[in-house]
Amino acid sequence: MAEDWRGDLEVWLAPFLAALRHKTRMRVCPAYIAGLIGPGDRKSVQPMAARGGEFGYDQLHHFVADGVWDSAPLEADLLKEADRLVGDEAGYLVIDDTALPKKGRHSVGVAPQYASSLGKTSNCQSLVSVTLASREVPVMVGLRLFLPESWTDDAERMTRARVPLDRQQALTKPEIAIEEIDRIIASGARFGCVLADAGYGSSGPFRQALSERGLLWAVGLSRRQNVYPADVGLTFPVAKTGRRRQYYMPDRPPVSTEAMLSGERWRKISWRRGTKGRLTCLFAARRVRIAEGHKHRMLDNRMQCMPGDEVWLVGERRSTGEQKYYVSNLPADATLKMLAAAIKARWICEQAHQQLKEELGLDHFEGRSWTGLHRHALMTMIAYAFLQSRRLKAAGRKKKSRGAAATTQHARDKTGHPQPLRTTSNPTMPTL
């Protein structure tokens, strides 16, 4: 019974295999994904080949690192499956990044850089991740490598790592994220709000790009970011001498996000139930305008940004004493609970990162090339989507079973045969 998943995997992978359009690749792909899902602490090519027995190291390595096939059709099929599983107009698209620690300097994109998952600067590869999620169920649909300047400034190094010519350019993580978001939108996958941490949310061009695409968003923000109150007035000073002023001026100076919320009323808000009960934090919010408009030189020679669009500024005080700040373009009539629920929904991508690494070997790939790394990452995401489909299917069976039991119970009660009361608890979905 424990091996039933292997037969289910072959059936479930049918659309992906059809996209490969090659008999040998159509056999190797399921073996590679089964190797990621199956037992074993190490999910790099050599131990997977040794455990599987069907294909040798050379065949598995050639498939993922050197084979001539296009990953785009498989990525499209992954998006279709993710949308089927968790696509929802009330769902989320979560943008984040995850670090893959590495030794040496030859693996593509590896460099000393800050790794948020480690909380420090470390020698690693950093990938921008995109997760589609709803009902607290994540399906990761995108992993794209970020190239630091030490790579984009070295054309020979990129060539050795087989970085495609169209990727041999310096892109920030927010720019990579926007490219991925455009790909998701083009696929038709459904979501209602984009979530991201301050690494992305503190980028004005990133937020503006989301708004230009008509998207709702709730993102982290630096506590030092300057903001104006929503009711800031704009005046047109008359210059006594010199040239006539060209721009309106705010009638008060901006303050940091931290200072803007310091005098607000903080309320305890619960956004969901955790394993140890309701999750709660203190939150405060007010309408503001971020200081990110055109820059203007003030009378004292300072450069000051003018007010931008009106948005929500949200603060969070955790039990540890840590304070976090967020900004969102959710409607002006959104409640504090709605804002908190959207902001805290981002945790789901961290769960996905952990499972992809600990259970499916995302960070176990030992090749050095751009193609190999991205194909390995794609295989782990496909494996993860398969496991999520089984998880949801199992949860659906339990729910249906509970419904049938309740109907039987009602019928027995109607016949006059009372049954003893039973206490029930909400079933949890099986772990991956």
Disulfide bonds with the S-S distance in Angstrom:
none
